[in-house]
Every structure is written in C-alpha cells, then in structure tokens.
C-alpha cells in the first residue's frame, strides 16, 4: 500500500443545525487529519457554517428541512468527487449523492462505501401513512437493494439496521457503531446555573431531548407523557426542525452547535428521553450517557441496543402512558444511581476506540481493490 491515503466523505445530510451525520463526519475528519500519511476531504452542499468542507456539491434548497440542500445532478456530483482523486469514497445518504459517488468510484477504480444512517423502509412507511405505507415500504426496500448492492461495503450503525439491509438482500454489510467524545461529553459539564436560567426551582424533574424536531422522533409522545406526569416534570427540547414540540412545561431551546454546550445541557438534566422508533443508532443517547445521564427511550431499533437496565429504561410501547410510567419509575430508582454505568457504557464507545476499527476497514478495502487491479494487470501482460 502507498504511504499516503486520501479518504473522502460525501453526503447531503449537512445543515446549519448539525445532526448526527455531520457530527460523525466532522469527528472523523479531526481524527484522520491527525494521523500521519492520511488526508481526509469532505464534499457536501454549501450551507451556512460548513467551513470544514473541501469540495462543494451543486444543490438546490430543500424547503421545510431545517436548512438541508438537495444535490440533483449525478454527473456533476461525480465530477466533483473524481476531481478530489481519493483512494476511497464513503457516502452518507442514499439519494443522488450515492449514485454520483458510485460513478466516481468506478471512474477512479477505488472502493465505494455506504454508511446507512437512515432506515429507508421505515421512513417510507411513515410517509405513506395507513393507506399506502406498506406499498411505499416495499418500494423503498427494492430501491435500497438496487442502490446498496453496488457498494464494496455497506456500514450499519446497529445490528438492527444491519438486519434490515440483509433482509433486503444486500450481502456486503458490516456493523460499525458510532462513537462519542467522552472528554467533551462529561458529567463535569453539569451546571446548576443552566437549570436556574430556565426559571425552575430545585425540585423540578428535568427531562431532555436533543435532536431534530421531526415526525419520526414522536416528540408529541414526550409532550403528552409530561402532561400526564404533571408537576414537577419538565421537558427541555434542544434542536431544530419542522415540528418543534409545544405544551405546558415544555421548553424549546435552539440548536447548540458546540459539543461542550450540548454537554452542559445533557449533564445538567436528570434524564434523557427519546420516543423515536426509527433510530438506526441514537448518537444523542450515547452523548447523554457520557455525561452520566440515564435515558428512557423507545425499546426498538438502534435505541434498544444502547439502553439496558444499567443505563436506563427501554419502553416496549410507544404510547404516552407507557413513557410516563417509565419516567416515573426512573425517578423512583433515582437517576443519579445510573451515573457510573452510563459513563462506563460511553467510555467503551469512545471515538478513540471506534475510529481505528473503521480505518482498518478502509485499509482492507483499498488493499483488496489494489490487489485485484494488480492481478488484472498481470493477467493482461501474460495473455
């Protein structure tokens, strides 16, 4: 293998208000940039605050999306990526960027990796509703196979997501969990002044959600659970998106850009809550764990793999009543008693443990592709 490697990440999931995909790519960028002999480039749509990108994908604004932009020109996307001359391309969305990345990888003769951050089938079923949801889900599954079967490797952040991909007939799938910066996200970030600034007294039982305000997050369930519980329970929702929660004892705060600022929120709350039933991983839950904060989450998909009896409660049903009961049980047990276990769970998934494994996957794919290319050249030479 050559002494230097050039790795490229590309995705349309890049907005002014961050998100899990952007945190993953930027964290990887910082880590890889510190490794000798490795260059890492980011190719994304041009949006406010995207100073870390190295190439801009042509795109159009995506209305009511929280600032996302949609790249449409497959050939133009491929030209941008070919111009970077990478040794490997990883794509973080399943739309036009993915097809452009495949075209670029074929042109360059380099591996193409897809990281499956979204469950297309579940998203299609939700969007289709009760009338056409099942039909939409079947079409999404066929599309996922049509797309992902072309990649050298498809990474899934959880066993649940890997199972969905394999059920769609995709052969080259590997579980590659996300990680957390346990130095930035730390119990020491807790700040009593932050709680006091909300205008709440010391007896308040503070629940926190951090992420996109979108239909699949089921924030309405959390709002209804707080209404059932009554005083002194309060919900703080931090983020942005088309469907912010509303209700009595619900406090909506804007997106927090820096890790330290978000860690202050997570460490200062009593319990993290998440009612989403489509999460392929649940990065915000892991960040809460790093802050010593336990979680009450929907016990399905990637969230069910993060939360156990030592770190919180996984709720079997998605109803407000079920969440209210679980939250009350959490306070009966005392959220502070979970601190050691949640911190240990996060430390086991620190980025410093996760990213070396990912880099080895990249090296293996590059070595394999170069070996096949060398063999093909030798065969032609002796033909």
Residue, then its C-alpha position, 0 to 999 in steps of 0.5 A: x500500500x502507498x504511504x499516503x491515503x486520501x479518504x473522502x466523505x460525501x453526503x447531503x445530510x449537512x445543515x446549519x443545525x448539525x445532526x448526527x451525520x455531520x457530527x460523525x463526519x466532522x469527528x472523523x475528519x479531526x481524527x484522520x487529519x491527525x494521523x500521519x500519511x492520511x488526508x481526509x476531504x469532505x464534499x457536501x452542499x454549501x450551507x451556512x457554517x460548513x467551513x470544514x468542507x473541501x469540495x462543494x456539491x451543486x444543490x438546490x434548497x430543500x424547503x421545510x428541512x431545517x436548512x438541508x440542500x438537495x444535490x440533483x445532478x449525478x454527473x456533476x456530483x461525480x465530477x466533483x468527487x473524481x476531481x478530489x482523486x481519493x483512494x476511497x469514497x464513503x457516502x452518507x445518504x442514499x439519494x443522488x449523492x450515492x449514485x454520483x459517488x458510485x460513478x466516481x468510484x468506478x471512474x477512479x477504480x477505488x472502493x465505494x462505501x455506504x454508511x446507512x444512517x437512515x432506515x429507508x423502509x421505515x421512513x417510507x412507511x411513515x410517509x405513506x401513512x395507513x393507506x399506502x405505507x406498506x406499498x411505499x415500504x416495499x418500494x423503498x426496500x427494492x430501491x435500497x437493494x438496487x442502490x446498496x448492492x453496488x457498494x464494496x461495503x455497506x456500514x450499519x450503525x446497529x445490528x438492527x439496521x444491519x438486519x434490515x439491509x440483509x433482509x433486503x438482500x444486500x450481502x456486503x454489510x458490516x456493523x460499525x457503531x458510532x462513537x462519542x467524545x467522552x472528554x467533551x461529553x462529561x458529567x463535569x459539564x453539569x451546571x446548576x446555573x443552566x437549570x436556574x436560567x430556565x426559571x425552575x426551582x430545585x425540585x423540578x424533574x428535568x427531562x431532555x431531548x436533543x435532536x431534530x424536531x421531526x415526525x419520526x422522533x414522536x416528540x408529541x409522545x414526550x409532550x403528552x407523557x409530561x402532561x400526564x406526569x404533571x408537576x414537577x416534570x419538565x421537558x427541555x427540547x434542544x434542536x431544530x426542525x419542522x415540528x418543534x414540540x409545544x405544551x405546558x412545561x415544555x421548553x424549546x431551546x435552539x440548536x447548540x452547535x458546540x459539543x461542550x454546550x450540548x454537554x452542559x445541557x445533557x449533564x445538567x438534566x436528570x434524564x434523557x428521553x427519546x420516543x423515536x422508533x426509527x433510530x438506526x443508532x441514537x448518537x444523542x443517547x450515547x452523548x447523554x450517557x457520557x455525561x452520566x445521564x440515564x435515558x428512557x427511550x423507545x425499546x426498538x431499533x438502534x435505541x434498544x441496543x444502547x439502553x439496558x437496565x444499567x443505563x436506563x429504561x427501554x419502553x416496549x410501547x410507544x404510547x404516552x402512558x407507557x413513557x410516563x410510567x417509565x419516567x416515573x419509575x426512573x425517578x423512583x430508582x433515582x437517576x443519579x444511581x445510573x451515573x457510573x454505568x452510563x459513563x462506563x457504557x460511553x467510555x467503551x464507545x469512545x471515538x478513540x476506540x471506534x475510529x481505528x476499527x473503521x480505518x482498518x476497514x478502509x485499509x482492507x478495502x483499498x488493499x483488496x481493490x489494489x490487489x485485484x487491479x494488480x492481478x488484472x494487470x498481470x493477467x493482461x501482460x501474460x495473455 
